[in-house]
Amino acid sequence: MTHAAARAHPNIALVKYWGKRDEAAMLPAAGSMSMTLDAFATTTSVHLDASAESDSFVLNGAEDTGGAFARTSRFLDLVRTLAGDDRRARVVSHNEAPTAAGLASSASGFAALALAASAAYGLDLDERALSRLARRGSGSATRSVIPGYAVWHAGDDDASSYAERIEAPDLRLVIVTVDAGPKAVSSREAMRLTAETSPFYPAWVSSTEESLAEMTAACRAGDVTRIGEITESHALRMHAVIASSLPPVRYLAPRSIAVFDAALALREAGVTAWATADAGPNVCLLTTPAEAETVAAAVSGHGAVRIVGPGPGAALLPEDPFAGRTRAGDALP
Ligand code: PMV
C-alpha cells in the first residue's frame, strides 16, 4: 500500500500525565488514565511519493512548513526506520475541533498519523504497538489509540510503555471553553520546567501512581463518586505542581476557578459534577449521562459548553476522504 487514511479522537485525562522520565524515548514519569472522546476527530491521510525529496503537510487546508510540519516529518522518520523504507510522504490532516473548543489536537493528531503512516508504509501494527508508536509523537496520543477508557502504563522502556483499555462506568464530560486562545507555554516546555525546578515534583510522581491504582480500582467497582473525587483532586495537584515551578506557570484563569466552584455548588445541590483541566484554562466537568444536560445548563454562563462521552479508538478509513483534495486551499470534507 502506498497510501492510507485514519481517524482518531482527542482524550481527556482523569489521572494526568505530567513529566517524562526519558524525553528521547517519550517515557512518562508515571502512568495516567483517560477517556477517549466521541467528538473532535482528526482525519489524516498519508501518501508515499517516491519522487518527492521531502515530506509535505497540509493542516486544516493550509500548507504547513513550520513547527507542526517539523514534528510530523520527524515522526515519519521513525516510521520509515521501522519500515525500512525511505520514501517521503504527503500528509493531509483535518481537525474537527473548532479552534474555539480550546482542545489540544496533538493526541488525536498523532494517533491518526501513527495509524495512517504505519499502514501506508506497510507496517501491520497491533493496538499495543500502535499505542507505543503514537507515544513517540505526543505522550497523550498513546491513549487516543484506545477506545473508551485507557490506562497508559508508564513502563520502563519502549516496549512496556503503552496504553490499554479498561472498563469504567459510562460517563460524560461537559467541556466548558472559557478561553479559546492558544496556551502561553507548551506542555512539553512546562513539563520540563516542572521536573527541573519544582520541589514537589517527586511527590507528584509517586502520588500519581497511587492515584492511578485508586482510579483503576474505582473504575472496576463502578464507583462514580470515587472516580470524580480522584479526577478533581488529581487535576488540582497537577496545576499545583505546575504553579510551583520556577518561574511559575499558571494555566488556570479566574474564569476556570469559577467553573471549579460551580462543580462544588452542583455537588452541594446533589448533582454529580467533578472538575478537571489540562494545560490551559478550559475546564471539563465529569458527570453521568442522566445529569449531563443539567450540568451543561448550570455552567453555560461560563463559556461555550459541549457534552461529550467515550468514543472510538484510532481506525483506518476504507477510502481516502481527501481524494482529489490534497492541495493546500482545497475544500475539506
Ligand atoms: O501529550 P502532551 O504533550 O500534549 O501532554 C498532555 C498533558 C496533559 O494534557 C495536561 C495531561 C494529560 O494526561 O493529557
py3Dmol code that shows the C-alpha trace and the ligand (Angstrom):
import py3Dmol

protein = """\
ATOM      1  CA  MET A   1       0.000   0.000   0.000  1.00  0.00           C
ATOM      2  CA  THR A   2       1.297   3.469  -0.727  1.00  0.00           C
ATOM      3  CA  HIS A   3      -1.456   5.445   0.911  1.00  0.00           C
ATOM      4  CA  ALA A   4      -3.774   5.139   3.903  1.00  0.00           C
ATOM      5  CA  ALA A   5      -6.156   7.316   5.902  1.00  0.00           C
ATOM      6  CA  ALA A   6      -7.157   7.115   9.545  1.00  0.00           C
ATOM      7  CA  ARG A   7      -9.275   8.890  12.124  1.00  0.00           C
ATOM      8  CA  ALA A   8      -8.686   9.369  15.868  1.00  0.00           C
ATOM      9  CA  HIS A   9     -10.192  11.436  18.676  1.00  0.00           C
ATOM     10  CA  PRO A  10      -8.741  13.528  21.490  1.00  0.00           C
ATOM     11  CA  ASN A  11      -8.809  12.281  25.078  1.00  0.00           C
ATOM     12  CA  ILE A  12      -9.203  13.958  28.447  1.00  0.00           C
ATOM     13  CA  ALA A  13      -7.092  12.519  31.257  1.00  0.00           C
ATOM     14  CA  LEU A  14      -8.804  11.758  34.582  1.00  0.00           C
ATOM     15  CA  VAL A  15      -5.387  10.847  36.016  1.00  0.00           C
ATOM     16  CA  LYS A  16      -2.955  13.238  34.363  1.00  0.00           C
ATOM     17  CA  TYR A  17       0.363  12.730  32.627  1.00  0.00           C
ATOM     18  CA  TRP A  18       2.795  15.488  33.564  1.00  0.00           C
ATOM     19  CA  GLY A  19       6.505  14.858  33.232  1.00  0.00           C
ATOM     20  CA  LYS A  20       8.824  12.492  31.376  1.00  0.00           C
ATOM     21  CA  ARG A  21      11.435  10.188  32.789  1.00  0.00           C
ATOM     22  CA  ASP A  22      13.041   9.853  29.343  1.00  0.00           C
ATOM     23  CA  GLU A  23      12.387  12.582  26.825  1.00  0.00           C
ATOM     24  CA  ALA A  24      14.047  10.888  23.837  1.00  0.00           C
ATOM     25  CA  ALA A  25      12.071   7.658  24.279  1.00  0.00           C
ATOM     26  CA  MET A  26       8.957   9.578  25.435  1.00  0.00           C
ATOM     27  CA  LEU A  27       8.603   7.565  28.614  1.00  0.00           C
ATOM     28  CA  PRO A  28       6.358   9.243  31.210  1.00  0.00           C
ATOM     29  CA  ALA A  29       7.369   9.622  34.839  1.00  0.00           C
ATOM     30  CA  ALA A  30       4.104   7.941  35.917  1.00  0.00           C
ATOM     31  CA  GLY A  31       1.071   6.209  34.436  1.00  0.00           C
ATOM     32  CA  SER A  32      -2.182   8.006  33.537  1.00  0.00           C
ATOM     33  CA  MET A  33      -5.794   7.288  32.631  1.00  0.00           C
ATOM     34  CA  SER A  34      -8.223   8.969  30.223  1.00  0.00           C
ATOM     35  CA  MET A  35     -11.471   8.966  28.301  1.00  0.00           C
ATOM     36  CA  THR A  36     -11.139   8.973  24.508  1.00  0.00           C
ATOM     37  CA  LEU A  37     -13.863  11.318  23.252  1.00  0.00           C
ATOM     38  CA  ASP A  38     -16.662  10.761  20.739  1.00  0.00           C
ATOM     39  CA  ALA A  39     -16.132  14.222  19.217  1.00  0.00           C
ATOM     40  CA  PHE A  40     -13.494  16.478  17.618  1.00  0.00           C
ATOM     41  CA  ALA A  41     -11.893  13.836  15.379  1.00  0.00           C
ATOM     42  CA  THR A  42      -8.674  14.311  13.455  1.00  0.00           C
ATOM     43  CA  THR A  43      -8.684  12.728   9.977  1.00  0.00           C
ATOM     44  CA  THR A  44      -5.305  12.178   8.334  1.00  0.00           C
ATOM     45  CA  SER A  45      -4.163  10.700   5.046  1.00  0.00           C
ATOM     46  CA  VAL A  46      -0.601   9.697   4.147  1.00  0.00           C
ATOM     47  CA  HIS A  47       0.509   9.251   0.531  1.00  0.00           C
ATOM     48  CA  LEU A  48       4.002   7.941  -0.164  1.00  0.00           C
ATOM     49  CA  ASP A  49       5.738   9.716  -3.009  1.00  0.00           C
ATOM     50  CA  ALA A  50       8.867   8.047  -4.379  1.00  0.00           C
ATOM     51  CA  SER A  51       9.729  11.150  -6.408  1.00  0.00           C
ATOM     52  CA  ALA A  52       9.442  13.699  -3.584  1.00  0.00           C
ATOM     53  CA  GLU A  53      12.614  14.955  -1.937  1.00  0.00           C
ATOM     54  CA  SER A  54      10.938  15.967   1.283  1.00  0.00           C
ATOM     55  CA  ASP A  55       7.724  15.405   3.208  1.00  0.00           C
ATOM     56  CA  SER A  56       4.885  17.893   2.985  1.00  0.00           C
ATOM     57  CA  PHE A  57       1.988  18.643   5.294  1.00  0.00           C
ATOM     58  CA  VAL A  58      -1.411  20.274   4.758  1.00  0.00           C
ATOM     59  CA  LEU A  59      -3.150  21.070   8.046  1.00  0.00           C
ATOM     60  CA  ASN A  60      -6.759  22.284   8.012  1.00  0.00           C
ATOM     61  CA  GLY A  61      -6.462  23.267   4.365  1.00  0.00           C
ATOM     62  CA  ALA A  62      -3.194  25.228   4.619  1.00  0.00           C
ATOM     63  CA  GLU A  63       0.332  24.085   3.720  1.00  0.00           C
ATOM     64  CA  ASP A  64       2.367  23.986   6.941  1.00  0.00           C
ATOM     65  CA  THR A  65       6.121  24.456   6.790  1.00  0.00           C
ATOM     66  CA  GLY A  66       6.656  25.400  10.452  1.00  0.00           C
ATOM     67  CA  GLY A  67       6.683  23.554  13.753  1.00  0.00           C
ATOM     68  CA  ALA A  68       3.776  21.205  13.009  1.00  0.00           C
ATOM     69  CA  PHE A  69       5.443  20.127   9.743  1.00  0.00           C
ATOM     70  CA  ALA A  70       8.772  19.552  11.524  1.00  0.00           C
ATOM     71  CA  ARG A  71       7.127  17.358  14.195  1.00  0.00           C
ATOM     72  CA  THR A  72       5.233  15.416  11.531  1.00  0.00           C
ATOM     73  CA  SER A  73       8.344  14.827   9.436  1.00  0.00           C
ATOM     74  CA  ARG A  74      10.381  13.719  12.476  1.00  0.00           C
ATOM     75  CA  PHE A  75       7.601  11.283  13.327  1.00  0.00           C
ATOM     76  CA  LEU A  76       7.598   9.944   9.741  1.00  0.00           C
ATOM     77  CA  ASP A  77      11.375   9.362  10.097  1.00  0.00           C
ATOM     78  CA  LEU A  78      10.582   6.932  12.924  1.00  0.00           C
ATOM     79  CA  VAL A  79       8.026   5.096  10.798  1.00  0.00           C
ATOM     80  CA  ARG A  80      10.475   4.966   7.863  1.00  0.00           C
ATOM     81  CA  THR A  81      13.131   3.450  10.119  1.00  0.00           C
ATOM     82  CA  LEU A  82      10.679   0.811  11.374  1.00  0.00           C
ATOM     83  CA  ALA A  83       9.554   0.012   7.824  1.00  0.00           C
ATOM     84  CA  GLY A  84      13.000   0.180   6.166  1.00  0.00           C
ATOM     85  CA  ASP A  85      11.502   2.465   3.506  1.00  0.00           C
ATOM     86  CA  ASP A  86      12.883   5.945   2.922  1.00  0.00           C
ATOM     87  CA  ARG A  87      10.190   7.332   0.618  1.00  0.00           C
ATOM     88  CA  ARG A  88       8.870  10.771   1.550  1.00  0.00           C
ATOM     89  CA  ALA A  89       5.172  11.380   2.176  1.00  0.00           C
ATOM     90  CA  ARG A  90       2.438  13.918   1.674  1.00  0.00           C
ATOM     91  CA  VAL A  91       0.308  14.199   4.807  1.00  0.00           C
ATOM     92  CA  VAL A  92      -3.098  15.881   4.792  1.00  0.00           C
ATOM     93  CA  SER A  93      -4.821  16.373   8.118  1.00  0.00           C
ATOM     94  CA  HIS A  94      -8.036  17.964   9.264  1.00  0.00           C
ATOM     95  CA  ASN A  95      -9.131  18.648  12.859  1.00  0.00           C
ATOM     96  CA  GLU A  96     -12.857  18.791  13.565  1.00  0.00           C
ATOM     97  CA  ALA A  97     -12.255  20.576  16.845  1.00  0.00           C
ATOM     98  CA  PRO A  98     -13.200  24.190  16.274  1.00  0.00           C
ATOM     99  CA  THR A  99     -10.337  26.361  17.447  1.00  0.00           C
ATOM    100  CA  ALA A 100     -12.904  27.785  19.829  1.00  0.00           C
ATOM    101  CA  ALA A 101     -13.152  24.463  21.697  1.00  0.00           C
ATOM    102  CA  GLY A 102      -9.689  25.081  23.093  1.00  0.00           C
ATOM    103  CA  LEU A 103      -8.901  21.367  22.901  1.00  0.00           C
ATOM    104  CA  ALA A 104      -5.361  20.240  22.155  1.00  0.00           C
ATOM    105  CA  SER A 105      -5.231  18.253  18.936  1.00  0.00           C
ATOM    106  CA  SER A 106      -1.831  16.609  19.409  1.00  0.00           C
ATOM    107  CA  ALA A 107      -3.350  13.432  20.915  1.00  0.00           C
ATOM    108  CA  SER A 108      -5.852  12.823  18.096  1.00  0.00           C
ATOM    109  CA  GLY A 109      -3.334  14.126  15.551  1.00  0.00           C
ATOM    110  CA  PHE A 110      -0.511  11.741  16.392  1.00  0.00           C
ATOM    111  CA  ALA A 111      -2.848   8.777  16.961  1.00  0.00           C
ATOM    112  CA  ALA A 112      -4.335   9.279  13.464  1.00  0.00           C
ATOM    113  CA  LEU A 113      -0.900   9.899  11.939  1.00  0.00           C
ATOM    114  CA  ALA A 114       0.599   6.814  13.606  1.00  0.00           C
ATOM    115  CA  LEU A 115      -2.115   4.606  12.144  1.00  0.00           C
ATOM    116  CA  ALA A 116      -2.242   6.164   8.656  1.00  0.00           C
ATOM    117  CA  ALA A 117       1.554   6.323   8.313  1.00  0.00           C
ATOM    118  CA  SER A 118       2.199   2.806   9.641  1.00  0.00           C
ATOM    119  CA  ALA A 119      -0.397   1.407   7.207  1.00  0.00           C
ATOM    120  CA  ALA A 120       0.921   3.437   4.245  1.00  0.00           C
ATOM    121  CA  TYR A 121       4.466   2.187   4.927  1.00  0.00           C
ATOM    122  CA  GLY A 122       3.194  -1.404   5.122  1.00  0.00           C
ATOM    123  CA  LEU A 123       3.592  -1.963   8.863  1.00  0.00           C
ATOM    124  CA  ASP A 124       0.858  -4.116  10.351  1.00  0.00           C
ATOM    125  CA  LEU A 125       0.808  -2.957  13.985  1.00  0.00           C
ATOM    126  CA  ASP A 126      -1.481  -4.345  16.659  1.00  0.00           C
ATOM    127  CA  GLU A 127      -3.163  -1.969  19.128  1.00  0.00           C
ATOM    128  CA  ARG A 128      -0.296  -2.079  21.621  1.00  0.00           C
ATOM    129  CA  ALA A 129       2.399  -1.460  19.003  1.00  0.00           C
ATOM    130  CA  LEU A 130       0.340   1.392  17.563  1.00  0.00           C
ATOM    131  CA  SER A 131      -0.094   2.926  21.016  1.00  0.00           C
ATOM    132  CA  ARG A 132       3.701   2.750  21.537  1.00  0.00           C
ATOM    133  CA  LEU A 133       4.306   4.380  18.159  1.00  0.00           C
ATOM    134  CA  ALA A 134       1.781   7.195  18.783  1.00  0.00           C
ATOM    135  CA  ARG A 135       3.562   7.843  22.111  1.00  0.00           C
ATOM    136  CA  ARG A 136       6.644   8.946  20.201  1.00  0.00           C
ATOM    137  CA  GLY A 137       4.669  11.788  18.591  1.00  0.00           C
ATOM    138  CA  SER A 138       2.934  13.090  21.721  1.00  0.00           C
ATOM    139  CA  GLY A 139       2.552  11.463  25.121  1.00  0.00           C
ATOM    140  CA  SER A 140      -1.206  11.844  25.309  1.00  0.00           C
ATOM    141  CA  ALA A 141      -1.563  10.294  21.796  1.00  0.00           C
ATOM    142  CA  THR A 142      -0.596   6.950  23.400  1.00  0.00           C
ATOM    143  CA  ARG A 143      -4.102   6.860  24.927  1.00  0.00           C
ATOM    144  CA  SER A 144      -6.060   8.170  21.889  1.00  0.00           C
ATOM    145  CA  VAL A 145      -5.376   4.905  20.030  1.00  0.00           C
ATOM    146  CA  ILE A 146      -7.627   3.143  22.563  1.00  0.00           C
ATOM    147  CA  PRO A 147     -11.455   3.360  22.571  1.00  0.00           C
ATOM    148  CA  GLY A 148     -13.402   4.348  25.690  1.00  0.00           C
ATOM    149  CA  TYR A 149     -11.243   4.478  28.804  1.00  0.00           C
ATOM    150  CA  ALA A 150      -7.497   3.885  28.633  1.00  0.00           C
ATOM    151  CA  VAL A 151      -4.685   3.384  31.121  1.00  0.00           C
ATOM    152  CA  TRP A 152      -1.207   4.310  29.905  1.00  0.00           C
ATOM    153  CA  HIS A 153       1.287   2.163  31.775  1.00  0.00           C
ATOM    154  CA  ALA A 154       4.399   4.250  32.409  1.00  0.00           C
ATOM    155  CA  GLY A 155       6.630   1.235  31.711  1.00  0.00           C
ATOM    156  CA  ASP A 156      10.398   1.258  31.974  1.00  0.00           C
ATOM    157  CA  ASP A 157      11.311   1.014  28.308  1.00  0.00           C
ATOM    158  CA  ASP A 158       9.784   1.474  24.863  1.00  0.00           C
ATOM    159  CA  ALA A 159       8.159  -1.959  24.858  1.00  0.00           C
ATOM    160  CA  SER A 160       6.447  -1.599  28.238  1.00  0.00           C
ATOM    161  CA  SER A 161       5.101   1.960  27.857  1.00  0.00           C
ATOM    162  CA  TYR A 162       1.701   1.664  26.126  1.00  0.00           C
ATOM    163  CA  ALA A 163      -1.999   2.223  26.764  1.00  0.00           C
ATOM    164  CA  GLU A 164      -4.735  -0.369  27.028  1.00  0.00           C
ATOM    165  CA  ARG A 165      -8.470  -0.367  27.532  1.00  0.00           C
ATOM    166  CA  ILE A 166     -10.074  -0.504  30.964  1.00  0.00           C
ATOM    167  CA  GLU A 167     -13.713  -0.899  31.840  1.00  0.00           C
ATOM    168  CA  ALA A 168     -15.366   2.059  33.568  1.00  0.00           C
ATOM    169  CA  PRO A 169     -18.930   3.351  34.026  1.00  0.00           C
ATOM    170  CA  ASP A 170     -20.480   5.278  31.132  1.00  0.00           C
ATOM    171  CA  LEU A 171     -19.735   8.929  31.946  1.00  0.00           C
ATOM    172  CA  ARG A 172     -19.961  12.300  30.228  1.00  0.00           C
ATOM    173  CA  LEU A 173     -17.699  15.320  30.159  1.00  0.00           C
ATOM    174  CA  VAL A 174     -19.138  18.796  29.842  1.00  0.00           C
ATOM    175  CA  ILE A 175     -16.397  20.834  28.173  1.00  0.00           C
ATOM    176  CA  VAL A 176     -16.523  24.475  29.242  1.00  0.00           C
ATOM    177  CA  THR A 177     -14.459  26.696  26.948  1.00  0.00           C
ATOM    178  CA  VAL A 178     -13.713  29.793  28.982  1.00  0.00           C
ATOM    179  CA  ASP A 179     -10.902  30.936  26.675  1.00  0.00           C
ATOM    180  CA  ALA A 180     -10.268  29.755  23.105  1.00  0.00           C
ATOM    181  CA  GLY A 181      -6.800  31.315  22.700  1.00  0.00           C
ATOM    182  CA  PRO A 182      -3.546  29.342  22.370  1.00  0.00           C
ATOM    183  CA  LYS A 183      -1.753  28.416  25.594  1.00  0.00           C
ATOM    184  CA  ALA A 184       1.119  30.599  26.739  1.00  0.00           C
ATOM    185  CA  VAL A 185       3.583  27.779  27.484  1.00  0.00           C
ATOM    186  CA  SER A 186       3.611  24.432  25.639  1.00  0.00           C
ATOM    187  CA  SER A 187       3.080  21.316  27.747  1.00  0.00           C
ATOM    188  CA  ARG A 188       6.466  19.996  26.589  1.00  0.00           C
ATOM    189  CA  GLU A 189       8.312  23.063  27.907  1.00  0.00           C
ATOM    190  CA  ALA A 190       6.274  23.380  31.090  1.00  0.00           C
ATOM    191  CA  MET A 191       6.709  19.674  31.934  1.00  0.00           C
ATOM    192  CA  ARG A 192      10.467  20.049  31.661  1.00  0.00           C
ATOM    193  CA  LEU A 193      10.395  23.152  33.849  1.00  0.00           C
ATOM    194  CA  THR A 194       8.263  21.417  36.495  1.00  0.00           C
ATOM    195  CA  ALA A 195      10.551  18.371  36.623  1.00  0.00           C
ATOM    196  CA  GLU A 196      13.671  20.548  36.837  1.00  0.00           C
ATOM    197  CA  THR A 197      12.533  23.178  39.306  1.00  0.00           C
ATOM    198  CA  SER A 198       9.570  22.133  41.453  1.00  0.00           C
ATOM    199  CA  PRO A 199      10.495  20.840  44.917  1.00  0.00           C
ATOM    200  CA  PHE A 200       7.169  18.966  44.875  1.00  0.00           C
ATOM    201  CA  TYR A 201       7.828  17.046  41.660  1.00  0.00           C
ATOM    202  CA  PRO A 202       8.994  13.761  43.297  1.00  0.00           C
ATOM    203  CA  ALA A 203       5.814  13.713  45.424  1.00  0.00           C
ATOM    204  CA  TRP A 204       3.708  14.448  42.341  1.00  0.00           C
ATOM    205  CA  VAL A 205       5.208  11.440  40.538  1.00  0.00           C
ATOM    206  CA  SER A 206       4.844   8.974  43.420  1.00  0.00           C
ATOM    207  CA  SER A 207       1.332  10.158  44.322  1.00  0.00           C
ATOM    208  CA  THR A 208       0.238   9.872  40.682  1.00  0.00           C
ATOM    209  CA  GLU A 209       0.990   6.148  40.689  1.00  0.00           C
ATOM    210  CA  GLU A 210      -1.143   5.881  43.860  1.00  0.00           C
ATOM    211  CA  SER A 211      -3.958   7.896  42.235  1.00  0.00           C
ATOM    212  CA  LEU A 212      -3.828   5.637  39.188  1.00  0.00           C
ATOM    213  CA  ALA A 213      -4.122   2.482  41.315  1.00  0.00           C
ATOM    214  CA  GLU A 214      -7.071   4.019  43.202  1.00  0.00           C
ATOM    215  CA  MET A 215      -8.661   5.146  39.941  1.00  0.00           C
ATOM    216  CA  THR A 216      -8.458   1.707  38.318  1.00  0.00           C
ATOM    217  CA  ALA A 217      -9.991   0.172  41.466  1.00  0.00           C
ATOM    218  CA  ALA A 218     -12.807   2.769  41.432  1.00  0.00           C
ATOM    219  CA  CYS A 219     -13.464   2.112  37.724  1.00  0.00           C
ATOM    220  CA  ARG A 220     -13.580  -1.638  38.306  1.00  0.00           C
ATOM    221  CA  ALA A 221     -16.013  -1.097  41.209  1.00  0.00           C
ATOM    222  CA  GLY A 222     -18.160   1.296  39.134  1.00  0.00           C
ATOM    223  CA  ASP A 223     -17.792   3.897  41.910  1.00  0.00           C
ATOM    224  CA  VAL A 224     -18.636   7.193  40.145  1.00  0.00           C
ATOM    225  CA  THR A 225     -18.161   9.345  43.260  1.00  0.00           C
ATOM    226  CA  ARG A 226     -14.671   7.993  43.861  1.00  0.00           C
ATOM    227  CA  ILE A 227     -13.797   8.384  40.147  1.00  0.00           C
ATOM    228  CA  GLY A 228     -14.924  12.021  40.388  1.00  0.00           C
ATOM    229  CA  GLU A 229     -13.044  12.735  43.615  1.00  0.00           C
ATOM    230  CA  ILE A 230      -9.800  11.362  42.215  1.00  0.00           C
ATOM    231  CA  THR A 231     -10.314  13.210  38.906  1.00  0.00           C
ATOM    232  CA  GLU A 232     -10.736  16.620  40.541  1.00  0.00           C
ATOM    233  CA  SER A 233      -8.058  16.272  43.186  1.00  0.00           C
ATOM    234  CA  HIS A 234      -5.534  14.906  40.694  1.00  0.00           C
ATOM    235  CA  ALA A 235      -6.156  17.795  38.279  1.00  0.00           C
ATOM    236  CA  LEU A 236      -5.662  20.323  41.086  1.00  0.00           C
ATOM    237  CA  ARG A 237      -2.487  18.569  42.170  1.00  0.00           C
ATOM    238  CA  MET A 238      -1.163  18.825  38.610  1.00  0.00           C
ATOM    239  CA  HIS A 239      -1.926  22.543  38.442  1.00  0.00           C
ATOM    240  CA  ALA A 240      -0.357  22.992  41.879  1.00  0.00           C
ATOM    241  CA  VAL A 241       2.912  21.282  40.919  1.00  0.00           C
ATOM    242  CA  ILE A 242       2.997  23.298  37.663  1.00  0.00           C
ATOM    243  CA  ALA A 243       2.448  26.537  39.606  1.00  0.00           C
ATOM    244  CA  SER A 244       5.307  25.580  41.945  1.00  0.00           C
ATOM    245  CA  SER A 245       7.833  25.681  39.061  1.00  0.00           C
ATOM    246  CA  LEU A 246      10.388  28.449  38.736  1.00  0.00           C
ATOM    247  CA  PRO A 247       9.483  30.697  37.007  1.00  0.00           C
ATOM    248  CA  PRO A 248       5.893  29.751  37.909  1.00  0.00           C
ATOM    249  CA  VAL A 249       3.470  28.647  35.214  1.00  0.00           C
ATOM    250  CA  ARG A 250      -0.243  29.033  35.816  1.00  0.00           C
ATOM    251  CA  TYR A 251      -2.736  27.653  33.303  1.00  0.00           C
ATOM    252  CA  LEU A 252      -5.952  28.153  35.277  1.00  0.00           C
ATOM    253  CA  ALA A 253      -7.564  31.572  34.944  1.00  0.00           C
ATOM    254  CA  PRO A 254     -10.052  33.183  37.349  1.00  0.00           C
ATOM    255  CA  ARG A 255     -12.824  32.021  34.993  1.00  0.00           C
ATOM    256  CA  SER A 256     -11.529  28.428  35.248  1.00  0.00           C
ATOM    257  CA  ILE A 257     -11.645  28.587  39.058  1.00  0.00           C
ATOM    258  CA  ALA A 258     -15.232  29.820  38.810  1.00  0.00           C
ATOM    259  CA  VAL A 259     -16.114  26.578  36.971  1.00  0.00           C
ATOM    260  CA  PHE A 260     -14.428  24.506  39.715  1.00  0.00           C
ATOM    261  CA  ASP A 261     -16.608  26.464  42.189  1.00  0.00           C
ATOM    262  CA  ALA A 262     -19.679  25.738  40.053  1.00  0.00           C
ATOM    263  CA  ALA A 263     -18.859  21.996  40.246  1.00  0.00           C
ATOM    264  CA  LEU A 264     -18.754  22.225  44.043  1.00  0.00           C
ATOM    265  CA  ALA A 265     -22.075  24.101  44.120  1.00  0.00           C
ATOM    266  CA  LEU A 266     -23.637  21.433  41.873  1.00  0.00           C
ATOM    267  CA  ARG A 267     -22.399  18.667  44.208  1.00  0.00           C
ATOM    268  CA  GLU A 268     -23.831  20.516  47.201  1.00  0.00           C
ATOM    269  CA  ALA A 269     -27.148  20.528  45.341  1.00  0.00           C
ATOM    270  CA  GLY A 270     -26.889  16.762  44.865  1.00  0.00           C
ATOM    271  CA  VAL A 271     -25.735  16.772  41.204  1.00  0.00           C
ATOM    272  CA  THR A 272     -22.726  14.705  40.045  1.00  0.00           C
ATOM    273  CA  ALA A 273     -20.079  17.163  38.782  1.00  0.00           C
ATOM    274  CA  TRP A 274     -16.309  16.952  39.194  1.00  0.00           C
ATOM    275  CA  ALA A 275     -13.921  19.374  37.501  1.00  0.00           C
ATOM    276  CA  THR A 276     -10.684  18.751  35.630  1.00  0.00           C
ATOM    277  CA  ALA A 277      -8.493  20.863  33.348  1.00  0.00           C
ATOM    278  CA  ASP A 278      -5.496  20.197  31.100  1.00  0.00           C
ATOM    279  CA  ALA A 279      -2.630  22.569  30.367  1.00  0.00           C
ATOM    280  CA  GLY A 280      -4.913  25.503  29.658  1.00  0.00           C
ATOM    281  CA  PRO A 281      -7.798  27.469  31.174  1.00  0.00           C
ATOM    282  CA  ASN A 282     -10.692  25.355  29.878  1.00  0.00           C
ATOM    283  CA  VAL A 283     -12.487  23.058  32.308  1.00  0.00           C
ATOM    284  CA  CYS A 284     -14.272  19.729  31.821  1.00  0.00           C
ATOM    285  CA  LEU A 285     -16.950  18.578  34.237  1.00  0.00           C
ATOM    286  CA  LEU A 286     -17.295  14.836  34.744  1.00  0.00           C
ATOM    287  CA  THR A 287     -20.863  13.683  35.244  1.00  0.00           C
ATOM    288  CA  THR A 288     -23.332  10.905  34.438  1.00  0.00           C
ATOM    289  CA  PRO A 289     -25.290  10.637  31.144  1.00  0.00           C
ATOM    290  CA  ALA A 290     -28.553  11.394  33.021  1.00  0.00           C
ATOM    291  CA  GLU A 291     -27.177  14.587  34.621  1.00  0.00           C
ATOM    292  CA  ALA A 292     -25.122  15.951  31.696  1.00  0.00           C
ATOM    293  CA  GLU A 293     -27.799  18.376  30.447  1.00  0.00           C
ATOM    294  CA  THR A 294     -28.356  19.752  33.967  1.00  0.00           C
ATOM    295  CA  VAL A 295     -24.610  20.298  34.423  1.00  0.00           C
ATOM    296  CA  ALA A 296     -24.268  21.904  30.966  1.00  0.00           C
ATOM    297  CA  ALA A 297     -27.156  24.296  31.687  1.00  0.00           C
ATOM    298  CA  ALA A 298     -25.686  25.237  35.081  1.00  0.00           C
ATOM    299  CA  VAL A 299     -22.320  26.295  33.603  1.00  0.00           C
ATOM    300  CA  SER A 300     -23.441  27.752  30.272  1.00  0.00           C
ATOM    301  CA  GLY A 301     -22.825  31.267  31.600  1.00  0.00           C
ATOM    302  CA  HIS A 302     -19.100  30.476  31.999  1.00  0.00           C
ATOM    303  CA  GLY A 303     -18.346  29.818  28.315  1.00  0.00           C
ATOM    304  CA  ALA A 304     -19.312  27.633  25.361  1.00  0.00           C
ATOM    305  CA  VAL A 305     -20.374  24.172  26.565  1.00  0.00           C
ATOM    306  CA  ARG A 306     -20.308  20.839  24.777  1.00  0.00           C
ATOM    307  CA  ILE A 307     -21.273  17.407  26.143  1.00  0.00           C
ATOM    308  CA  VAL A 308     -19.001  14.540  25.066  1.00  0.00           C
ATOM    309  CA  GLY A 309     -18.748  10.864  26.010  1.00  0.00           C
ATOM    310  CA  PRO A 310     -16.498   7.851  25.478  1.00  0.00           C
ATOM    311  CA  GLY A 311     -15.632   7.388  21.800  1.00  0.00           C
ATOM    312  CA  PRO A 312     -13.856   5.060  19.369  1.00  0.00           C
ATOM    313  CA  GLY A 313     -10.151   4.311  19.136  1.00  0.00           C
ATOM    314  CA  ALA A 314      -7.993   5.090  16.123  1.00  0.00           C
ATOM    315  CA  ALA A 315      -9.387   3.458  12.981  1.00  0.00           C
ATOM    316  CA  LEU A 316      -8.359   3.128   9.338  1.00  0.00           C
ATOM    317  CA  LEU A 317     -10.757   4.611   6.789  1.00  0.00           C
ATOM    318  CA  PRO A 318     -11.714   2.464   3.792  1.00  0.00           C
ATOM    319  CA  GLU A 319     -11.339   5.405   1.414  1.00  0.00           C
ATOM    320  CA  ASP A 320      -9.192   8.499   1.334  1.00  0.00           C
ATOM    321  CA  PRO A 321     -11.539  11.282   2.484  1.00  0.00           C
ATOM    322  CA  PHE A 322      -9.263  13.851   0.836  1.00  0.00           C
ATOM    323  CA  ALA A 323      -9.084  12.120  -2.567  1.00  0.00           C
ATOM    324  CA  GLY A 324      -8.556  14.814  -5.187  1.00  0.00           C
ATOM    325  CA  ARG A 325      -8.319  17.439  -2.445  1.00  0.00           C
ATOM    326  CA  THR A 326      -4.765  17.095  -1.218  1.00  0.00           C
ATOM    327  CA  ARG A 327      -3.504  20.546  -2.164  1.00  0.00           C
ATOM    328  CA  ALA A 328      -3.468  23.459   0.205  1.00  0.00           C
ATOM    329  CA  GLY A 329      -6.579  25.562  -0.210  1.00  0.00           C
ATOM    330  CA  ASP A 330      -8.749  22.669  -1.439  1.00  0.00           C
ATOM    331  CA  ALA A 331     -12.129  22.447   0.262  1.00  0.00           C
ATOM    332  CA  LEU A 332     -12.140  19.851   3.013  1.00  0.00           C
ATOM    333  CA  PRO A 333     -14.896  17.328   3.680  1.00  0.00           C
TER     334      PRO A 333
END
"""
ligand_1 = """\
14
PMV
O 0.899 14.834 25.282
P 1.066 16.277 25.630
O 2.464 16.741 25.487
O 0.071 17.121 24.881
O 0.732 16.468 27.210
C -0.556 16.328 27.743
C -0.613 16.823 29.132
C -1.994 16.980 29.749
O -2.984 17.120 28.748
C -2.009 18.233 30.599
C -2.352 15.813 30.667
C -2.749 14.528 30.005
O -2.537 13.477 30.646
O -3.297 14.536 28.877
"""
view = py3Dmol.view(width=600, height=400)
view.addModel(protein, "pdb")
view.setStyle({"model": 0}, {"cartoon": {"style": "trace"}})
view.addModel(ligand_1, "xyz")
view.setStyle({"model": 1}, {"stick": {}})
view.zoomTo()
view.show()
